[in-house]
Amino acid sequence: MPDLDILQQVIDASTAMIQVADRHYRLLAVNKASADEFERIFGVRPRRGDSMLELLSHLPVQQAEVREMWGRALTGETFKEIAEFGRRERRSYEMKFSPLWGAQGQRIGAFQFVYDAADSVRRIHAPADSGRLDRVEGPISAGLDDSQYRQLFARISEGFFVAEVVRDSGQVVDFVFLEVNQAFTRQTDRPVSVVLGRRVSEVIPGFPHSVIQRYGAVVDSGDPSAFEVEIPTLGHRAYEARAHALGGERFAVLFLEITRRKQIERALERSHASLGAIVNSVDQIIWTARPDGYHDFFNHRWYEFTGAVPGSTDGDDWSNLFHPDDRGRTFERWRHSLSTGEPYEIEYRLRHRSGVYRWVLGRAHPVHDEAGRVLRWMGTCTDIHEQIAFADQLELASSELSHRIKNIFAVISGLVGLSVRQFPECRGFADELLERLMALSEAHDYARPHGRDEDPAGQCATVLGLTRRLLRPYALEGHRRIEVTGDDGMLDPRAITPLSLAIHELATNAAKYGAFAVPDGNVRVCGERSAARFTLHWREQGGPVVREPQGTGFGSRLVDLTLRDQLAGELTRTWRPEGLEVRVSVPIGQLLVDPPA
């Protein structure tokens, strides 16, 4: 009989989680896979000779479950159960229980095979509920005669055989099968009757000589060996094998067919190669990170841009390439995304290989599994340095133009003031004109483009409040020219400039061609808020007869484009003879924000 320690090594090589216990719940054998999973689930590591009930004394509920299931097997029942276990992470397991019989047919214990129900590789070939370990009869068989281990090997999902090497001039050139289990036949399509007592060169012609030599090395050295092999004469089936010396010229092999797995791996390798070629060919920085935020991949474009050594920016070391002033806020935004699962987006300066920091836009989105857990983060970095520089230049030009226009208003106001000193009798007219000039200057300030850090209307601007301020220059004492009513709402700061531009353009056109062109003309503005949109109705009355123009002026086209592109809004005009009607409709989320508490 082989040494029990050697048999324990063979059991440890099985992908199944195996436990053997006597009638008192003491472990006679437990392989590494089972011990590892037992420790993960219950927090204690089992060893041969331990009592399962004592190991679980601190977990009475789990102890009762173990007593009930093992008790059924210890009374002679063979059955299968599927159950969930785990403290933090619960998994489903398929458990098979069978009684263990002694040499005289008495019940001496039970054994259990456990498979991860989600692990398709381990279930390529399910173990039989019953089976046998076939062996050569006669003087050649001096192998496994321990009935308990033979029952165990008969039920494992892996193929199993015991063999004896054949030598020629001291060199191992073949081997003879002494014992095999039923899984051997399932995984090789070789019946037991044509295997036992015969050489592998006869049973499987063309069996790789390199594998025979490997088995010979196991016999000669006594060291176990694990490897993968493809057998062309078995239809290019692939196997994962583990060989152990049994003493003398004999050895035992535990093997599992992995053909399907190897096909999937090769397909994945081809897919990865194709994907890698695509990822590395695009003019875009692409990166990935694990659920905990550890960056584990950057494409070639990242290393070309930064000049970093491949692998040197894995983990959190990528932040060393960020501008020192940007590291804090980018880390804060990244940690927020990791904790909430929200998409990551931020602009920051990244060091180019030239040593110059360039503005980039960093984005990342999580990839989820079916349960909604984050599996991976997929990210990109886009060089936006030219766009930022252009926006800064445009902002500078806009600010310069606005400054010059304000100076013009100031000069005109100064000239009016000088004229008043020369003609005191015109002071009333001059004061009214100065007030209008100041109001026009204020309206211009609202309608001009603003920088990212500017707030053109303060923190409490509303739609109707902004409308009243922009129309104030067109009021006339003694005339009710302006009426602003209806629903209102707090403006999003980003919506103030495009909305101001639209109202300012409508008011300017009304002063040139419409209701504000005559003293008795009037404009009524009404706000209307629904669940999804905010609509501003503009109605002119009392002005000159209105006719639809032949073409659209620059100002009108600018307003239409601004509302559409910046606010996803729409503006419609109705040219009625009694006055122009305009409808400005914008999605609520683009225009308004919730008022501060």
C-alpha positions as CSV (number, residue, x, y, z in Angstrom):
1,M,0.0,0.0,0.0
2,P,1.4,3.5,-0.8
3,D,2.4,5.7,2.1
4,L,-0.6,7.7,3.3
5,D,1.4,10.9,3.2
6,I,1.9,10.3,-0.6
7,L,-1.8,9.6,-1.0
8,Q,-2.5,12.9,0.8
9,Q,-0.3,14.7,-1.7
10,V,-2.4,13.2,-4.5
11,I,-5.6,14.3,-2.9
12,D,-4.1,17.8,-2.5
13,A,-3.6,18.0,-6.2
14,S,-7.4,17.6,-6.9
15,T,-9.3,20.7,-7.9
16,A,-12.3,19.5,-5.8
17,M,-12.5,20.4,-2.1
18,I,-12.3,17.0,-0.4
19,Q,-12.9,16.0,3.2
20,V,-13.0,12.5,4.8
21,A,-14.4,12.1,8.3
22,D,-14.9,9.2,10.7
23,R,-18.2,8.4,12.6
24,H,-17.2,10.9,15.3
25,Y,-16.8,13.9,12.8
26,R,-13.0,13.7,13.0
27,L,-11.1,14.5,9.8
28,L,-9.3,11.5,8.4
29,A,-8.2,13.6,5.3
30,V,-8.6,17.1,4.1
31,N,-6.9,18.5,1.0
32,K,-5.5,22.0,0.6
33,A,-8.4,23.4,-1.5
34,S,-10.9,22.3,1.1
35,A,-8.8,23.6,4.0
36,D,-8.3,27.0,2.3
37,E,-12.0,27.4,1.6
38,F,-13.0,26.1,5.1
39,E,-10.8,28.8,6.6
40,R,-12.2,31.5,4.4
41,I,-15.8,30.6,5.3
42,F,-15.5,29.8,9.0
43,G,-12.3,31.6,10.1
44,V,-10.4,28.5,11.3
45,R,-8.1,26.1,9.4
46,P,-8.9,22.4,9.6
47,R,-6.2,19.7,9.9
48,R,-6.2,15.9,9.8
49,G,-7.3,14.6,13.2
50,D,-9.4,17.7,14.0
51,S,-13.1,17.4,15.0
52,M,-15.3,19.5,12.7
53,L,-17.8,20.0,15.5
54,E,-15.1,21.4,17.9
55,L,-13.7,23.6,15.1
56,L,-17.2,25.2,14.8
57,S,-18.0,25.4,18.5
58,H,-17.9,29.2,18.2
59,L,-20.5,29.1,15.4
60,P,-23.4,27.1,16.7
61,V,-25.6,27.7,13.6
62,Q,-23.0,26.4,11.2
63,Q,-22.1,23.6,13.6
64,A,-25.7,22.4,13.5
65,E,-25.7,22.5,9.7
66,V,-22.5,20.5,9.5
67,R,-23.9,17.9,12.0
68,E,-27.1,17.5,10.1
69,M,-25.5,17.1,6.6
70,W,-22.6,14.9,7.7
71,G,-24.9,12.9,9.9
72,R,-26.9,11.8,6.9
73,A,-23.8,10.5,5.1
74,L,-22.5,8.8,8.3
75,T,-25.8,6.9,8.4
76,G,-25.2,5.5,4.9
77,E,-27.0,8.1,2.7
78,T,-25.5,9.2,-0.6
79,F,-26.8,12.6,-1.7
80,K,-26.1,16.0,-3.2
81,E,-26.7,19.5,-1.8
82,I,-26.3,23.0,-3.2
83,A,-25.9,25.7,-0.5
84,E,-24.4,29.2,0.1
85,F,-21.7,29.9,2.6
86,G,-19.5,32.8,3.4
87,R,-19.2,35.7,5.9
88,R,-18.4,38.7,3.8
89,E,-18.6,37.2,0.3
90,R,-21.1,34.4,-0.1
91,R,-20.6,31.7,-2.7
92,S,-22.7,28.8,-3.9
93,Y,-21.3,25.3,-3.6
94,E,-22.3,21.9,-5.0
95,M,-21.6,19.3,-2.2
96,K,-21.7,15.5,-2.8
97,F,-21.7,13.2,0.3
98,S,-21.1,9.5,0.3
99,P,-20.6,6.9,3.1
100,L,-17.1,5.4,3.6
101,W,-17.0,1.6,3.9
102,G,-14.4,-0.6,5.7
103,A,-12.8,-3.7,4.3
104,Q,-15.4,-5.9,6.0
105,G,-18.3,-3.8,4.6
106,Q,-18.9,-1.9,7.8
107,R,-19.6,1.9,7.8
108,I,-16.6,3.7,9.2
109,G,-17.2,7.3,8.1
110,A,-18.1,9.5,5.1
111,F,-16.4,11.7,2.5
112,Q,-17.4,14.9,0.8
113,F,-16.6,16.5,-2.5
114,V,-17.3,20.2,-2.8
115,Y,-17.3,22.2,-6.1
116,D,-17.7,26.0,-6.5
117,A,-21.0,26.1,-8.3
118,A,-19.9,29.2,-10.3
119,D,-16.6,27.6,-11.5
120,S,-17.3,26.2,-14.9
121,V,-13.8,24.8,-15.3
122,R,-14.2,22.6,-12.2
123,R,-17.4,21.3,-13.5
124,I,-16.3,20.3,-17.0
125,H,-16.8,16.7,-15.9
126,A,-19.1,16.2,-12.9
127,P,-18.1,13.4,-10.6
128,A,-20.3,10.3,-10.6
129,D,-22.5,9.6,-7.6
130,S,-21.0,6.1,-7.5
131,G,-18.0,4.5,-9.2
132,R,-15.2,2.1,-8.7
133,L,-11.4,2.0,-8.9
134,D,-10.5,-0.6,-11.5
135,R,-7.1,-2.4,-11.1
136,V,-5.1,-5.2,-12.6
137,E,-5.7,-8.5,-11.0
138,G,-2.9,-10.9,-10.2
139,P,0.7,-10.5,-9.0
140,I,1.3,-7.3,-11.0
141,S,-1.1,-5.3,-8.8
142,A,0.4,-4.3,-5.5
143,G,-1.0,-0.8,-5.7
144,L,-3.8,0.9,-3.9
145,D,-5.4,-1.7,-1.6
146,D,-6.6,0.7,1.0
147,S,-10.4,0.6,0.5
148,Q,-11.0,4.1,1.9
149,Y,-8.6,5.8,-0.5
150,R,-9.9,3.7,-3.4
151,Q,-13.4,4.9,-2.7
152,L,-12.2,8.4,-2.6
153,F,-10.3,8.2,-5.9
154,A,-13.3,6.5,-7.6
155,R,-15.5,9.6,-7.1
156,I,-13.2,12.5,-7.9
157,S,-13.8,14.4,-11.1
158,E,-10.3,14.1,-12.3
159,G,-9.0,11.0,-14.1
160,F,-6.7,9.0,-12.0
161,F,-4.3,6.2,-12.7
162,V,-1.4,4.3,-11.1
163,A,1.3,3.1,-13.4
164,E,4.8,1.4,-13.4
165,V,7.6,2.7,-15.6
166,V,9.2,0.4,-18.3
167,R,13.0,0.9,-18.8
168,D,15.3,0.1,-21.6
169,S,19.0,0.2,-20.7
170,G,18.1,2.2,-17.6
171,Q,16.1,4.8,-19.5
172,V,12.3,5.1,-19.0
173,V,10.7,4.4,-22.4
174,D,7.1,3.5,-21.5
175,F,4.8,2.8,-18.6
176,V,2.1,0.2,-17.8
177,F,-1.3,1.1,-16.4
178,L,-2.0,-0.7,-13.1
179,E,-5.1,1.0,-11.8
180,V,-7.6,3.6,-13.2
181,N,-10.8,5.2,-12.1
182,Q,-14.0,5.7,-14.1
183,A,-13.1,9.4,-14.8
184,F,-10.1,8.1,-16.8
185,T,-12.5,6.6,-19.3
186,R,-14.7,9.7,-19.5
187,Q,-11.7,11.9,-20.2
188,T,-9.8,9.7,-22.7
189,D,-12.5,7.5,-24.3
190,R,-10.4,4.5,-23.5
191,P,-12.4,1.7,-21.8
192,V,-10.9,0.1,-18.7
193,S,-10.7,-3.3,-20.5
194,V,-8.2,-2.0,-23.0
195,V,-6.2,0.0,-20.6
196,L,-5.3,-2.2,-17.5
197,G,-2.0,-4.1,-17.8
198,R,-1.1,-2.5,-21.1
199,R,1.5,0.0,-22.1
200,V,0.6,3.5,-22.9
201,S,2.3,3.2,-26.3
202,E,-0.4,0.5,-27.1
203,V,-3.4,2.2,-25.4
204,I,-2.6,5.7,-26.8
205,P,-0.3,5.5,-29.8
206,G,1.9,8.6,-30.3
207,F,1.7,9.4,-26.6
208,P,4.3,12.2,-26.1
209,H,7.7,10.8,-25.2
210,S,8.5,14.0,-23.3
211,V,5.6,13.2,-20.8
212,I,6.9,9.6,-20.4
213,Q,10.3,11.1,-19.5
214,R,8.7,13.5,-17.1
215,Y,7.0,10.6,-15.3
216,G,10.4,8.8,-15.2
217,A,11.9,11.9,-13.5
218,V,9.2,11.8,-10.9
219,V,10.0,8.1,-10.1
220,D,13.7,8.7,-10.0
221,S,13.7,11.9,-7.9
222,G,10.6,11.4,-5.8
223,D,9.6,15.0,-6.5
224,P,6.0,15.6,-7.7
225,S,5.4,17.4,-11.0
226,A,2.5,19.5,-12.4
227,F,2.2,20.4,-16.1
228,E,-0.2,20.8,-19.0
229,V,0.0,18.6,-22.1
230,E,-1.8,18.2,-25.5
231,I,-2.3,14.7,-26.9
232,P,-2.6,14.8,-30.7
233,T,-3.8,11.2,-31.0
234,L,-6.7,11.9,-28.6
235,G,-8.0,14.6,-31.0
236,H,-5.6,17.2,-29.6
237,R,-7.3,17.1,-26.2
238,A,-5.5,19.1,-23.5
239,Y,-4.9,18.0,-20.0
240,E,-3.7,19.3,-16.7
241,A,-1.7,16.6,-14.9
242,R,-0.1,16.1,-11.5
243,A,2.3,13.2,-11.0
244,H,3.5,11.7,-7.6
245,A,6.0,9.0,-6.9
246,L,4.6,6.0,-5.0
247,G,7.9,4.2,-4.4
248,G,9.8,1.7,-6.5
249,E,9.0,2.1,-10.1
250,R,5.4,3.2,-9.6
251,F,3.7,6.6,-9.7
252,A,0.2,8.1,-9.6
253,V,-1.3,10.7,-11.9
254,L,-4.3,12.9,-11.3
255,F,-5.4,14.6,-14.5
256,L,-8.3,16.8,-15.8
257,E,-9.2,17.5,-19.3
258,I,-8.9,21.3,-20.0
259,T,-9.5,21.3,-23.8
260,R,-12.4,23.7,-23.6
261,R,-10.4,26.0,-21.2
262,K,-7.4,26.0,-23.5
263,Q,-9.6,26.9,-26.5
264,I,-11.1,29.8,-24.5
265,E,-7.6,30.9,-23.4
266,R,-6.4,30.8,-27.0
267,A,-9.4,32.7,-28.2
268,L,-8.9,35.3,-25.4
269,E,-5.2,35.6,-26.4
270,R,-6.2,36.3,-30.0
271,S,-8.9,38.7,-28.8
272,H,-6.4,40.4,-26.5
273,A,-3.9,40.7,-29.2
274,S,-6.4,42.3,-31.6
275,L,-7.7,44.6,-28.8
276,G,-4.1,45.5,-27.9
277,A,-3.3,46.4,-31.4
278,I,-6.4,48.6,-31.6
279,V,-5.8,50.2,-28.2
280,N,-2.1,50.9,-29.0
281,S,-2.9,52.3,-32.5
282,V,-5.4,55.0,-31.5
283,D,-4.1,58.5,-30.9
284,Q,-5.6,58.5,-27.4
285,I,-4.3,57.7,-24.0
286,I,-6.1,54.7,-22.5
287,W,-5.7,53.2,-19.1
288,T,-7.5,50.8,-16.8
289,A,-7.7,50.4,-13.0
290,R,-8.8,47.7,-10.6
291,P,-11.9,48.3,-8.4
292,D,-9.7,49.6,-5.6
293,G,-8.2,52.2,-8.0
294,Y,-4.9,50.5,-8.6
295,H,-3.8,51.5,-12.2
296,D,-2.7,48.3,-13.9
297,F,-2.5,49.2,-17.6
298,F,-1.5,52.1,-19.8
299,N,-1.4,51.9,-23.6
300,H,1.6,52.9,-25.7
301,R,0.3,56.4,-26.2
302,W,0.6,57.2,-22.5
303,Y,4.3,56.3,-22.5
304,E,4.9,58.2,-25.8
305,F,3.2,61.3,-24.3
306,T,4.9,61.2,-20.9
307,G,8.2,59.6,-21.7
308,A,7.8,57.4,-18.6
309,V,9.4,53.9,-18.4
310,P,6.7,51.2,-19.0
311,G,5.5,49.9,-15.7
312,S,6.8,52.8,-13.7
313,T,3.4,54.5,-13.4
314,D,1.4,51.5,-12.2
315,G,-0.5,51.8,-8.9
316,D,-0.6,55.4,-7.7
317,D,2.7,56.4,-9.2
318,W,1.0,58.0,-12.2
319,S,0.2,61.0,-10.0
320,N,3.9,62.0,-10.0
321,L,3.4,63.2,-13.6
322,F,0.6,65.6,-12.6
323,H,1.3,69.3,-11.9
324,P,1.8,69.7,-8.1
325,D,-1.1,72.2,-7.9
326,D,-3.5,69.7,-9.5
327,R,-2.6,66.5,-7.6
328,G,-4.8,67.2,-4.5
329,R,-8.0,67.8,-6.4
330,T,-7.5,65.0,-8.9
331,F,-6.9,62.5,-6.0
332,E,-9.9,63.8,-4.2
333,R,-12.1,63.4,-7.3
334,W,-10.7,59.9,-8.0
335,R,-11.4,58.8,-4.5
336,H,-14.9,60.1,-4.7
337,S,-15.5,58.1,-7.9
338,L,-14.0,54.9,-6.3
339,S,-16.3,55.3,-3.2
340,T,-19.5,56.1,-5.1
341,G,-19.1,54.4,-8.4
342,E,-19.8,57.7,-10.2
343,P,-17.9,58.4,-13.5
344,Y,-14.7,60.3,-13.1
345,E,-14.0,63.5,-15.1
346,I,-11.6,66.3,-14.4
347,E,-9.2,68.7,-16.2
348,Y,-5.6,68.8,-15.0
349,R,-2.0,69.4,-16.2
350,L,0.1,66.4,-17.2
351,R,3.8,66.5,-17.7
352,H,4.8,66.0,-21.4
353,R,8.0,64.2,-22.3
354,S,9.4,67.6,-23.2
355,G,9.0,68.7,-19.6
356,V,6.1,71.1,-20.3
357,Y,2.8,70.5,-18.5
358,R,-0.1,70.2,-20.9
359,W,-3.8,70.4,-20.1
360,V,-5.6,67.1,-20.5
361,L,-9.2,65.9,-19.8
362,G,-9.3,62.7,-17.7
363,R,-12.3,60.5,-17.8
364,A,-13.1,57.0,-16.5
365,H,-16.2,54.9,-16.3
366,P,-16.8,51.7,-14.2
367,V,-17.5,48.3,-15.7
368,H,-20.0,46.4,-13.6
369,D,-20.9,42.7,-13.2
370,E,-24.4,41.3,-13.2
371,A,-24.7,42.1,-9.4
372,G,-23.7,45.7,-10.0
373,R,-20.3,45.4,-8.4
374,V,-17.4,47.3,-10.1
375,L,-15.1,44.9,-12.0
376,R,-12.8,47.5,-13.5
377,W,-12.4,51.1,-14.4
378,M,-11.8,52.1,-18.1
379,G,-10.2,55.5,-18.5
380,T,-8.9,57.9,-21.1
381,C,-6.8,61.1,-21.1
382,T,-7.4,63.6,-23.9
383,D,-5.0,66.4,-24.8
384,I,-7.0,69.6,-24.6
385,H,-4.1,72.1,-24.3
386,E,-4.8,73.9,-27.6
387,Q,-8.5,74.2,-26.7
388,I,-7.7,75.6,-23.3
389,A,-5.2,78.1,-24.8
390,F,-7.7,79.1,-27.4
391,A,-10.4,79.6,-24.8
392,D,-8.1,81.7,-22.7
393,Q,-7.2,83.9,-25.7
394,L,-10.9,84.2,-26.6
395,E,-11.7,85.1,-23.0
396,L,-8.9,87.7,-23.0
397,A,-10.2,89.2,-26.3
398,S,-13.8,89.3,-24.9
399,S,-12.7,91.0,-21.7
400,E,-10.7,93.5,-23.7
401,L,-13.7,94.2,-26.0
402,S,-16.0,94.5,-23.0
403,H,-13.6,96.9,-21.3
404,R,-13.5,99.1,-24.4
405,I,-17.3,99.2,-24.7
406,K,-17.5,100.1,-21.0
407,N,-15.1,102.9,-21.7
408,I,-17.3,104.1,-24.5
409,F,-20.3,104.2,-22.2
410,A,-18.1,106.1,-19.6
411,V,-17.0,108.6,-22.3
412,I,-20.6,109.2,-23.4
413,S,-21.7,109.6,-19.8
414,G,-18.9,112.1,-19.2
415,L,-19.8,114.1,-22.3
416,V,-23.5,114.2,-21.2
417,G,-22.3,115.5,-17.8
418,L,-20.2,118.2,-19.3
419,S,-23.1,119.3,-21.5
420,V,-25.4,119.6,-18.5
421,R,-23.0,122.0,-16.8
422,Q,-23.2,124.2,-20.0
423,F,-27.0,123.8,-20.3
424,P,-28.5,123.5,-16.7
425,E,-32.0,123.7,-18.1
426,C,-31.5,120.2,-19.6
427,R,-30.6,118.5,-16.3
428,G,-33.9,116.5,-16.2
429,F,-33.4,115.1,-19.7
430,A,-29.7,114.5,-19.0
431,D,-30.3,112.6,-15.8
432,E,-32.8,110.3,-17.5
433,L,-30.3,109.7,-20.4
434,L,-27.5,108.9,-18.0
435,E,-29.7,106.4,-16.2
436,R,-30.5,104.7,-19.5
437,L,-26.8,104.6,-20.4
438,M,-25.9,103.0,-17.1
439,A,-28.7,100.5,-17.5
440,L,-27.5,99.7,-21.1
441,S,-24.0,99.2,-19.7
442,E,-25.3,96.8,-17.1
443,A,-27.3,94.9,-19.7
444,H,-24.2,94.6,-21.9
445,D,-22.2,93.3,-18.9
446,Y,-24.8,90.5,-18.4
447,A,-25.0,89.6,-22.1
448,R,-21.2,89.4,-22.8
449,P,-19.3,86.1,-22.6
450,H,-17.9,85.5,-19.1
451,G,-14.8,83.6,-17.9
452,R,-15.0,80.3,-16.0
453,D,-14.4,82.1,-12.6
454,E,-16.9,84.9,-13.2
455,D,-20.4,85.1,-11.8
456,P,-22.3,87.8,-13.8
457,A,-25.4,88.0,-11.7
458,G,-24.4,87.0,-8.2
459,Q,-25.7,84.0,-6.3
460,C,-29.5,84.8,-6.3
461,A,-30.4,85.5,-10.0
462,T,-33.8,84.3,-11.1
463,V,-35.2,84.2,-14.6
464,L,-37.7,87.0,-14.1
465,G,-35.3,89.0,-12.0
466,L,-32.7,88.9,-14.7
467,T,-35.3,89.8,-17.3
468,R,-36.5,92.9,-15.4
469,R,-32.9,94.2,-15.0
470,L,-32.1,93.7,-18.7
471,L,-35.4,95.5,-19.8
472,R,-35.0,98.4,-17.3
473,P,-33.2,100.8,-19.9
474,Y,-36.4,100.7,-22.1
475,A,-38.8,101.9,-19.4
476,L,-40.4,105.4,-19.9
477,E,-41.9,107.4,-17.1
478,G,-45.6,107.7,-17.4
479,H,-45.8,104.7,-19.8
480,R,-46.5,101.1,-18.8
481,R,-44.2,99.6,-21.4
482,I,-42.9,96.5,-19.5
483,E,-44.7,93.7,-17.7
484,V,-42.9,90.7,-16.3
485,T,-45.0,88.0,-14.6
486,G,-45.5,84.2,-14.2
487,D,-43.4,81.4,-12.8
488,D,-39.8,82.0,-11.7
489,G,-36.8,79.9,-10.8
490,M,-33.2,80.2,-9.6
491,L,-30.8,80.4,-12.6
492,D,-27.9,78.1,-13.0
493,P,-24.8,80.3,-13.3
494,R,-23.9,78.7,-16.6
495,A,-27.3,79.7,-18.1
496,I,-27.1,83.4,-17.3
497,T,-24.9,84.5,-20.2
498,P,-26.9,82.7,-23.0
499,L,-30.3,83.7,-21.5
500,S,-29.1,87.3,-21.1
501,L,-27.9,87.4,-24.7
502,A,-31.3,86.2,-25.9
503,I,-33.2,88.8,-23.9
504,H,-30.8,91.6,-24.8
505,E,-31.2,90.8,-28.5
506,L,-35.0,90.7,-28.3
507,A,-35.0,94.1,-26.5
508,T,-32.6,95.6,-29.0
509,N,-34.7,94.5,-31.9
510,A,-37.8,95.8,-30.2
511,A,-36.1,99.2,-29.8
512,K,-35.2,99.3,-33.4
513,Y,-38.2,97.8,-35.2
514,G,-40.8,96.8,-32.6
515,A,-42.8,97.8,-29.5
516,F,-40.0,99.8,-27.9
517,A,-39.6,102.0,-31.0
518,V,-42.6,104.1,-30.0
519,P,-43.7,105.5,-26.6
520,D,-47.0,103.6,-26.4
521,G,-45.5,100.2,-27.3
522,N,-45.3,97.5,-24.6
523,V,-43.7,94.1,-24.0
524,R,-45.2,91.4,-21.8
525,V,-42.9,88.6,-20.6
526,C,-44.4,85.6,-18.8
527,G,-42.6,82.6,-17.3
528,E,-44.2,79.1,-17.5
529,R,-42.6,76.2,-15.6
530,S,-43.5,72.5,-16.2
531,A,-42.0,69.3,-14.9
532,A,-39.5,69.1,-17.7
533,R,-39.1,72.6,-19.2
534,F,-39.1,76.3,-18.5
535,T,-40.7,78.5,-21.1
536,L,-40.4,82.3,-21.4
537,H,-43.2,83.9,-23.5
538,W,-42.3,87.3,-25.1
539,R,-45.3,89.4,-26.6
540,E,-45.0,92.8,-28.2
541,Q,-48.0,95.1,-28.7
542,G,-48.6,98.7,-29.8
543,G,-45.6,99.1,-32.0
544,P,-45.3,99.5,-35.8
545,V,-47.0,96.9,-38.0
546,V,-44.8,93.8,-38.0
547,R,-43.7,92.0,-41.1
548,E,-41.5,88.9,-41.2
549,P,-38.1,89.9,-42.5
550,Q,-36.6,88.4,-45.7
551,G,-33.5,87.2,-44.0
552,T,-32.1,86.5,-40.5
553,G,-29.6,88.9,-39.0
554,F,-26.3,88.0,-37.3
555,G,-27.7,88.7,-33.8
556,S,-30.7,86.4,-34.3
557,R,-28.6,83.6,-35.6
558,L,-26.2,84.0,-32.7
559,V,-29.1,83.8,-30.2
560,D,-30.5,80.7,-31.9
561,L,-27.1,78.9,-31.9
562,T,-26.3,79.9,-28.3
563,L,-29.6,78.7,-26.9
564,R,-29.4,75.4,-28.8
565,D,-25.7,74.6,-28.2
566,Q,-25.3,75.8,-24.6
567,L,-28.8,75.2,-23.1
568,A,-30.3,72.5,-25.5
569,G,-33.1,75.1,-25.9
570,E,-35.2,76.3,-28.7
571,L,-36.5,79.7,-29.8
572,T,-39.6,80.2,-32.1
573,R,-40.9,83.4,-33.5
574,T,-44.4,84.2,-34.7
575,W,-44.7,87.4,-36.8
576,R,-48.2,88.8,-36.0
577,P,-49.2,92.2,-37.5
578,E,-49.9,93.5,-34.0
579,G,-46.6,92.5,-32.7
580,L,-43.9,89.8,-32.5
581,E,-44.4,86.8,-30.3
582,V,-41.4,84.7,-29.2
583,R,-41.2,81.5,-27.3
584,V,-38.0,80.5,-25.5
585,S,-38.1,76.9,-24.1
586,V,-35.2,75.3,-22.2
587,P,-34.9,72.0,-20.2
588,I,-35.3,72.6,-16.5
589,G,-31.9,70.9,-15.7
590,Q,-30.1,73.2,-18.2
591,L,-31.6,76.4,-16.9
592,L,-32.4,76.2,-13.2
593,V,-30.9,75.0,-9.9
594,D,-32.5,74.2,-6.6
595,P,-32.6,77.3,-4.4
596,P,-30.1,77.3,-1.5
597,A,-31.5,76.1,1.9
